[in-house]
Amino acid sequence: MSESSYIPAMSLTPEEQAILNGSQGEVMAKVLKTLAMYGDTFGADKFIPISGPGHLVTSFGISVMSATFELMDELINAGVKAQQPFTADPRPLDYENVPCSLLQKIAFNVMYSKQAPYEEQLRKLGLKDSNAFTCTCYMDEVGNTPKKGDVLSWSESSAVVYANSVLGARCNRNSAFIDIFGAILGKVPNFDLTTDEGRRAKWVVEVKTTKKPEAQVLGSAIGLKVMEDVPYIRGLTPFIGTELDAEAKAYCKDMGAASASNGAVGLYHIEGLTPEAVELGDSLIREDAQVYVIDDAELERVRASYPVIWKNPDAKPKLCFIGCPHLSIGQLKEWTARLESALKAAGSSKVKIKTVLTAAPDVLAAFKQTPEYPRLLATGARLSYICPLMYMNNPLCKGMPVITNSNKLRTYTSARYYTDDEIAALIAGKEAVQ
């Protein structure tokens, strides 16, 4: 056993030091060293054990990521794997259910030519199963649902902020490879959102709107203002209640995703609703916390700031994506009713814009057993498990006039944001694009 030349600033146990020195082989030494260097960068004091399955952000076998495939092979050849079966972000392709021209398909086949071998690598490293591809792994149907206080090795910003905020788990906004390395070691560095102090709020957000704020716009406003800091949100429970029921969770999911993509929020507290806010109340607020007031005018200002980057701003939309992050089964049922109502109001029988609703494979399987499933298909809308963002990364797709109700998709692509009601009217053919 050789001594490592790297001396971490963070404290290591004798067992961890032995791994660093090669007691479990060169690859495990590299895994620990990488995590220790990561922890040192952010001032971690030690490693702490994880208590739940991992979640990986890299789910796509994009052909240019040769270094990724080489690293995964190195892990596999060393005989290491995650200590618990993990989930991963959505697959990029679904030719059966997502509109795709021949040229677009050719481009996709080139872009994601390594998808099949990469998924095989994931399976060898401990992927939960063939349905484990979703950005909402915490859905009951999927089964990677942390408990309050669980320490996680996750990436995917929308999943991390949900786990921290709604479930009360503890996880930093990790990157690709940090997620799988932590899952393999069974430990992560202790800093920021895994610590009590790091979970205290630097902002108090006062919601003073006259009606329920759009989750996507509210999250966008919060993210743009607080950036990576933790907000404590007041004034929201009159609109969404004090119980974390399915509707409240869906609202928090979408709000959190917008705050994580429009800023870098990894945790928020909602007074009277989220677990730590209910348990600890105002003690979560730092003494030097700043205040941000969100009223109707502020939401309108934020919404008006979104750029329209279509080549032709007046173009008729060609495609609509609903579900980034992936929809819950409750949201699929709600969209069934919303589309039926919008079509009736517009005097239409089918959607006028190709529309794809996305959800986890296991959620889709459960939804297919409900009475709403055939009703949704009757509207002309399609269901898929893909990542809309990965679809939009195709050079032949990103220039398309695509509309969405997702602020995350709007932020990272050329897709244009509309509220749920606006989307329903547009795809039903009742309203023109403004």
C-alpha positions as CSV (number, residue, x, y, z in Angstrom):
1,M,0.0,0.0,0.0
2,S,1.5,3.3,-1.1
3,E,0.9,6.6,0.7
4,S,-1.1,9.3,-1.2
5,S,0.7,12.5,-2.0
6,Y,-2.5,14.4,-1.6
7,I,-3.3,15.5,2.0
8,P,-6.9,16.7,2.3
9,A,-7.7,19.7,4.4
10,M,-10.9,17.9,5.5
11,S,-10.6,15.3,8.3
12,L,-10.5,11.7,7.2
13,T,-11.2,8.6,9.3
14,P,-8.5,5.9,9.4
15,E,-10.6,3.8,7.0
16,E,-11.0,6.8,4.6
17,Q,-7.2,7.5,4.8
18,A,-6.5,3.8,4.0
19,I,-8.8,4.0,0.9
20,L,-6.9,7.1,-0.2
21,N,-3.7,5.2,0.2
22,G,-4.9,2.4,-1.9
23,S,-6.3,-0.3,0.5
24,Q,-9.2,-0.9,-1.9
25,G,-7.3,-0.4,-5.1
26,E,-6.2,2.5,-7.3
27,V,-9.7,3.3,-8.7
28,M,-11.3,3.6,-5.2
29,A,-8.3,5.8,-4.2
30,K,-9.1,8.1,-7.1
31,V,-12.8,8.2,-6.2
32,L,-12.1,9.2,-2.6
33,K,-9.4,11.7,-3.7
34,T,-11.8,13.4,-6.2
35,L,-14.5,13.7,-3.5
36,A,-12.0,15.0,-1.0
37,M,-10.7,17.6,-3.4
38,Y,-14.3,18.6,-4.1
39,G,-15.0,18.9,-0.4
40,D,-11.9,20.9,0.2
41,T,-12.9,23.3,-2.5
42,F,-16.1,24.1,-0.6
43,G,-14.7,24.0,2.9
44,A,-16.0,20.6,4.0
45,D,-14.9,19.4,7.4
46,K,-15.4,15.6,6.9
47,F,-17.2,12.9,5.0
48,I,-20.7,11.8,6.0
49,P,-22.4,8.6,5.1
50,I,-25.2,8.7,2.5
51,S,-28.5,7.0,3.5
52,G,-30.4,6.8,0.2
53,P,-29.9,5.7,-3.4
54,G,-28.1,8.0,-5.8
55,H,-29.4,9.9,-8.8
56,L,-27.3,10.8,-11.8
57,V,-27.7,13.7,-14.1
58,T,-25.9,12.2,-17.1
59,S,-28.3,9.9,-18.8
60,F,-27.5,10.5,-22.4
61,G,-24.9,8.8,-24.6
62,I,-23.9,11.8,-26.5
63,S,-21.1,10.9,-28.9
64,V,-18.6,13.6,-28.0
65,M,-18.4,12.5,-24.3
66,S,-15.6,10.0,-24.9
67,A,-14.0,10.9,-21.6
68,T,-17.2,9.9,-19.8
69,F,-17.3,6.5,-21.4
70,E,-13.7,5.9,-20.6
71,L,-14.1,6.9,-16.9
72,M,-17.2,4.6,-16.6
73,D,-15.2,1.7,-18.1
74,E,-12.4,2.3,-15.6
75,L,-14.9,2.1,-12.7
76,I,-16.5,-1.1,-14.2
77,N,-13.2,-2.8,-14.9
78,A,-12.2,-2.2,-11.3
79,G,-15.3,-4.0,-10.2
80,V,-16.8,-1.1,-8.2
81,K,-20.4,-0.1,-8.3
82,A,-22.9,2.0,-6.4
83,Q,-23.7,0.8,-2.9
84,Q,-27.4,1.1,-3.6
85,P,-29.3,0.9,-7.0
86,F,-29.5,4.4,-8.5
87,T,-31.7,6.4,-10.9
88,A,-30.7,8.7,-13.7
89,D,-32.1,11.6,-15.7
90,P,-34.5,11.0,-18.7
91,R,-33.5,9.3,-21.9
92,P,-33.1,11.7,-24.9
93,L,-35.0,9.8,-27.6
94,D,-38.5,8.5,-28.2
95,Y,-39.2,8.3,-32.0
96,E,-42.5,6.6,-31.4
97,N,-44.2,9.4,-29.5
98,V,-42.2,12.6,-30.2
99,P,-42.5,14.3,-33.6
100,C,-39.2,13.9,-35.5
101,S,-38.4,14.5,-39.2
102,L,-36.1,12.2,-41.1
103,L,-33.3,14.8,-40.9
104,Q,-33.8,15.4,-37.2
105,K,-33.7,11.6,-36.7
106,I,-30.4,11.4,-38.5
107,A,-29.0,14.1,-36.4
108,F,-30.3,12.4,-33.2
109,N,-28.7,9.1,-34.2
110,V,-25.4,10.8,-34.6
111,M,-25.7,12.9,-31.4
112,Y,-26.7,10.0,-29.2
113,S,-24.9,7.2,-31.0
114,K,-23.5,5.9,-27.7
115,Q,-26.9,5.7,-25.9
116,A,-27.1,1.9,-25.9
117,P,-23.6,1.2,-24.7
118,Y,-23.8,4.0,-22.1
119,E,-27.0,2.6,-20.7
120,E,-25.2,-0.8,-20.4
121,Q,-22.4,1.0,-18.5
122,L,-25.0,2.4,-16.1
123,R,-26.5,-1.0,-15.5
124,K,-23.1,-2.5,-14.6
125,L,-22.6,0.4,-12.1
126,G,-25.9,-0.3,-10.4
127,L,-28.8,1.4,-12.3
128,K,-32.1,0.5,-10.6
129,D,-33.8,-0.9,-13.7
130,S,-34.7,0.0,-17.3
131,N,-37.4,2.4,-16.1
132,A,-35.1,4.4,-13.8
133,F,-34.7,7.3,-16.3
134,T,-36.5,10.4,-15.0
135,C,-35.7,13.8,-13.5
136,T,-38.5,13.2,-10.9
137,C,-37.0,10.0,-9.3
138,Y,-38.7,10.9,-6.0
139,M,-42.2,10.1,-7.3
140,D,-43.8,7.3,-5.4
141,E,-44.2,5.3,-8.6
142,V,-40.4,5.4,-9.2
143,G,-39.4,4.6,-5.7
144,N,-36.2,6.7,-5.1
145,T,-38.0,8.8,-2.5
146,P,-35.7,10.1,0.3
147,K,-36.9,10.5,3.9
148,K,-36.4,13.6,6.0
149,G,-32.8,13.8,7.1
150,D,-31.4,11.4,4.5
151,V,-28.1,12.4,3.1
152,L,-27.9,12.0,-0.7
153,S,-25.4,11.9,-3.5
154,W,-27.5,13.4,-6.2
155,S,-27.2,15.8,-9.1
156,E,-30.0,17.2,-11.4
157,S,-30.9,20.6,-10.0
158,S,-34.7,20.2,-10.0
159,A,-34.4,16.9,-8.1
160,V,-31.9,18.2,-5.6
161,V,-34.0,21.3,-4.7
162,Y,-37.1,19.1,-4.3
163,A,-35.4,16.6,-2.1
164,N,-33.9,19.3,0.1
165,S,-37.0,21.5,0.3
166,V,-40.1,19.3,0.1
167,L,-38.7,16.1,1.6
168,G,-36.2,17.5,4.0
169,A,-33.3,15.4,2.8
170,R,-29.8,16.8,2.6
171,C,-27.9,17.1,-0.6
172,N,-25.6,19.7,-2.3
173,R,-26.0,20.7,-5.9
174,N,-23.5,18.2,-7.2
175,S,-22.2,17.7,-10.7
176,A,-21.9,14.7,-12.9
177,F,-19.4,12.1,-11.6
178,I,-19.6,13.6,-8.1
179,D,-23.0,11.9,-8.0
180,I,-21.8,8.4,-9.0
181,F,-18.5,8.7,-7.0
182,G,-20.5,9.5,-3.8
183,A,-22.9,6.6,-4.6
184,I,-19.8,4.2,-4.9
185,L,-18.0,5.4,-1.8
186,G,-21.2,5.6,0.2
187,K,-20.2,9.0,1.5
188,V,-20.2,12.7,0.5
189,P,-18.3,15.7,1.8
190,N,-20.1,17.6,4.6
191,F,-20.6,21.3,3.6
192,D,-23.3,23.8,2.9
193,L,-26.7,22.1,2.5
194,T,-25.7,19.0,4.4
195,T,-25.1,21.2,7.5
196,D,-27.5,22.9,9.8
197,E,-26.0,26.3,9.3
198,G,-25.9,25.9,5.5
199,R,-29.7,25.3,5.5
200,R,-30.5,28.6,7.2
201,A,-32.1,31.3,5.0
202,K,-30.3,34.3,3.8
203,W,-33.5,35.8,2.3
204,V,-37.0,36.3,3.4
205,V,-39.4,36.2,0.4
206,E,-42.7,38.0,1.1
207,V,-45.4,36.9,-1.3
208,K,-48.0,39.6,-1.5
209,T,-49.9,38.8,-4.6
210,T,-53.7,39.1,-5.1
211,K,-54.0,35.6,-6.5
212,K,-52.1,32.3,-6.6
213,P,-48.8,33.0,-8.3
214,E,-47.8,30.9,-11.3
215,A,-45.4,28.4,-9.8
216,Q,-43.0,28.7,-12.7
217,V,-42.9,32.5,-12.6
218,L,-42.7,32.7,-8.8
219,G,-39.7,30.3,-8.9
220,S,-38.1,32.2,-11.6
221,A,-38.4,35.5,-9.7
222,I,-37.0,33.9,-6.6
223,G,-34.1,32.3,-8.4
224,L,-33.2,35.5,-10.2
225,K,-33.1,37.4,-7.0
226,V,-31.5,35.0,-4.4
227,M,-29.3,33.1,-6.9
228,E,-27.6,30.3,-4.8
229,D,-28.9,31.4,-1.4
230,V,-31.6,29.8,0.7
231,P,-35.0,31.7,0.7
232,Y,-37.6,31.5,3.5
233,I,-40.9,32.1,1.7
234,R,-43.9,33.7,3.5
235,G,-47.4,34.4,2.3
236,L,-47.7,31.4,0.0
237,T,-49.8,29.0,2.1
238,P,-53.0,31.0,1.7
239,F,-52.8,29.8,-1.9
240,I,-51.4,26.3,-1.6
241,G,-52.4,25.3,1.9
242,T,-50.4,23.9,4.8
243,E,-50.5,20.2,3.8
244,L,-47.9,18.6,1.5
245,D,-50.6,16.9,-0.5
246,A,-50.2,15.9,-4.2
247,E,-51.2,19.3,-5.4
248,A,-48.9,21.2,-3.1
249,K,-46.0,18.9,-4.0
250,A,-46.6,19.5,-7.7
251,Y,-46.6,23.2,-7.2
252,C,-43.4,23.0,-5.2
253,K,-41.8,20.8,-7.8
254,D,-42.4,23.3,-10.6
255,M,-41.5,26.4,-8.5
256,G,-38.3,24.8,-7.3
257,A,-37.2,23.7,-10.7
258,A,-37.6,27.3,-12.0
259,S,-35.7,28.7,-9.0
260,A,-32.9,26.2,-9.6
261,S,-32.6,27.0,-13.3
262,N,-33.2,30.7,-13.2
263,G,-30.9,31.0,-10.3
264,A,-29.0,28.2,-8.4
265,V,-31.4,27.5,-5.5
266,G,-30.7,24.2,-3.9
267,L,-33.1,24.6,-0.9
268,Y,-36.1,26.8,0.0
269,H,-38.3,26.8,3.0
270,I,-42.1,27.7,2.9
271,E,-43.5,28.9,6.1
272,G,-46.1,26.5,7.5
273,L,-45.6,23.9,4.8
274,T,-42.1,22.4,4.2
275,P,-40.8,20.1,6.9
276,E,-38.0,22.2,8.3
277,A,-40.1,25.4,8.3
278,V,-42.9,23.6,10.2
279,E,-40.4,22.2,12.7
280,L,-38.1,25.2,13.2
281,G,-40.0,28.2,12.0
282,D,-38.2,31.6,12.1
283,S,-35.1,30.1,13.7
284,L,-34.2,29.1,10.1
285,I,-33.8,32.7,9.2
286,R,-30.3,34.3,9.5
287,E,-30.1,37.5,11.5
288,D,-28.7,39.4,8.5
289,A,-31.3,38.0,6.0
290,Q,-32.4,40.3,3.2
291,V,-36.1,40.8,2.3
292,Y,-37.6,40.4,-1.2
293,V,-41.2,41.4,-1.8
294,I,-43.1,39.7,-4.6
295,D,-46.4,41.3,-5.6
296,D,-48.4,41.2,-8.8
297,A,-46.3,43.9,-10.5
298,E,-43.1,42.1,-9.7
299,L,-44.3,38.8,-11.2
300,E,-45.4,40.8,-14.3
301,R,-42.0,42.4,-14.5
302,V,-40.2,39.1,-14.4
303,R,-42.5,37.5,-16.9
304,A,-42.1,40.4,-19.3
305,S,-38.3,40.0,-19.1
306,Y,-38.2,36.6,-20.8
307,P,-36.7,37.1,-24.3
308,V,-38.3,35.7,-27.4
309,I,-35.4,34.2,-29.3
310,W,-37.4,32.5,-32.2
311,K,-36.0,33.4,-35.6
312,N,-39.5,34.7,-36.4
313,P,-41.2,36.0,-33.2
314,D,-44.6,35.8,-34.9
315,A,-44.2,32.2,-36.1
316,K,-46.9,29.7,-35.4
317,P,-45.8,27.1,-32.8
318,K,-44.9,23.7,-34.3
319,L,-44.6,21.8,-31.0
320,C,-45.5,22.0,-27.3
321,F,-43.7,20.3,-24.4
322,I,-45.4,20.0,-21.1
323,G,-43.5,18.4,-18.3
324,C,-40.0,19.7,-17.5
325,P,-39.5,18.5,-14.9
326,H,-41.5,15.3,-15.5
327,L,-45.2,15.4,-14.6
328,S,-46.8,13.6,-11.6
329,I,-49.8,11.3,-12.2
330,G,-52.0,14.0,-10.6
331,Q,-50.7,16.6,-13.1
332,L,-51.4,14.2,-16.0
333,K,-55.0,13.9,-14.8
334,E,-55.2,17.6,-14.4
335,W,-53.9,18.2,-17.9
336,T,-56.4,15.7,-19.3
337,A,-59.3,17.8,-17.9
338,R,-57.6,21.1,-18.9
339,L,-57.2,20.0,-22.5
340,E,-60.7,18.7,-22.7
341,S,-62.1,22.0,-21.4
342,A,-59.9,24.1,-23.7
343,L,-60.9,22.0,-26.8
344,K,-64.5,22.4,-25.9
345,A,-64.2,26.1,-25.5
346,A,-62.4,26.4,-28.8
347,G,-64.9,24.2,-30.6
348,S,-62.0,21.8,-31.5
349,S,-61.9,18.0,-31.2
350,K,-58.0,17.6,-31.4
351,V,-55.1,19.8,-30.4
352,K,-53.9,22.1,-33.2
353,I,-50.3,22.0,-32.1
354,K,-48.3,18.8,-31.7
355,T,-48.2,18.4,-27.9
356,V,-46.1,16.0,-25.8
357,L,-46.5,15.5,-22.1
358,T,-43.5,13.9,-20.4
359,A,-43.4,11.8,-17.2
360,A,-41.3,9.0,-15.7
361,P,-41.8,5.6,-17.3
362,D,-43.2,4.2,-14.1
363,V,-45.6,7.2,-13.8
364,L,-46.8,6.7,-17.4
365,A,-47.4,3.0,-16.7
366,A,-49.5,3.9,-13.7
367,F,-51.4,6.6,-15.6
368,K,-52.2,4.1,-18.4
369,Q,-54.4,2.2,-15.8
370,T,-56.6,5.3,-15.1
371,P,-59.8,6.4,-16.9
372,E,-58.0,9.6,-17.9
373,Y,-55.5,7.8,-20.1
374,P,-57.8,7.2,-23.1
375,R,-59.4,10.6,-22.6
376,L,-55.9,12.3,-22.9
377,L,-55.1,10.3,-26.1
378,A,-58.4,11.4,-27.5
379,T,-57.3,15.0,-27.4
380,G,-54.5,14.2,-29.8
381,A,-51.7,14.8,-27.2
382,R,-48.9,12.4,-26.9
383,L,-47.1,10.9,-23.8
384,S,-43.4,10.3,-23.6
385,Y,-40.5,9.7,-21.1
386,I,-37.9,11.8,-22.8
387,C,-36.0,14.9,-21.6
388,P,-37.4,17.8,-23.7
389,L,-34.2,19.7,-23.1
390,M,-32.2,16.9,-24.8
391,Y,-34.6,17.0,-27.7
392,M,-34.1,20.7,-28.1
393,N,-30.3,20.3,-28.1
394,N,-30.6,18.9,-31.6
395,P,-29.3,21.7,-34.0
396,L,-32.3,20.9,-36.3
397,C,-34.8,21.2,-33.4
398,K,-33.5,24.2,-31.4
399,G,-34.6,26.6,-34.1
400,M,-38.2,25.4,-34.1
401,P,-40.9,27.6,-32.6
402,V,-41.6,25.4,-29.5
403,I,-43.8,26.5,-26.7
404,T,-43.7,25.2,-23.1
405,N,-45.0,25.8,-19.6
406,S,-41.6,25.1,-18.2
407,N,-39.3,27.9,-17.1
408,K,-36.4,25.5,-17.0
409,L,-36.9,24.5,-20.7
410,R,-37.3,28.2,-21.6
411,T,-34.1,29.1,-19.8
412,Y,-31.9,26.5,-21.5
413,T,-33.4,26.4,-25.0
414,S,-35.2,28.6,-27.5
415,A,-38.6,27.4,-26.2
416,R,-41.1,30.1,-25.4
417,Y,-42.8,30.2,-22.0
418,Y,-46.6,30.4,-21.5
419,T,-48.7,29.7,-18.4
420,D,-50.8,26.5,-18.2
421,D,-54.0,28.2,-19.2
422,E,-52.3,30.1,-22.1
423,I,-50.7,26.8,-23.3
424,A,-54.1,25.0,-23.2
425,A,-55.7,27.8,-25.2
426,L,-52.9,27.9,-27.7
427,I,-52.8,24.2,-28.5
428,A,-56.6,24.1,-28.6
429,G,-56.5,26.7,-31.3
430,K,-58.4,29.4,-29.5
431,E,-55.6,32.0,-29.1
432,A,-53.0,33.5,-31.3
433,V,-49.4,33.8,-30.1
434,Q,-48.7,37.2,-28.6
